[in-house]
């Protein structure tokens, strides 16, 4: 039960962080319209990796949650 609560809290914090990063990347796209496209592309790749890592973390949390039941 403790792992479930801890995992859920951690998952929600990371999900909130990823939404913040996505929002900032969206804003940066608008601001950097006339600037180097490479910077935006690099940020998009980082956000994509972050989302993938969050999905993997969520799977691990679900596995731990299943073991606690």
Secondary structure, DSSP 8 states (H G I E B T S, - for coil): -HHHHHHHHHHHHHHHHHHHHHHHHHHHHHHTTTS-HHHHHHHHHHHHHHHHHHHHHHHHHHHHHHHH-
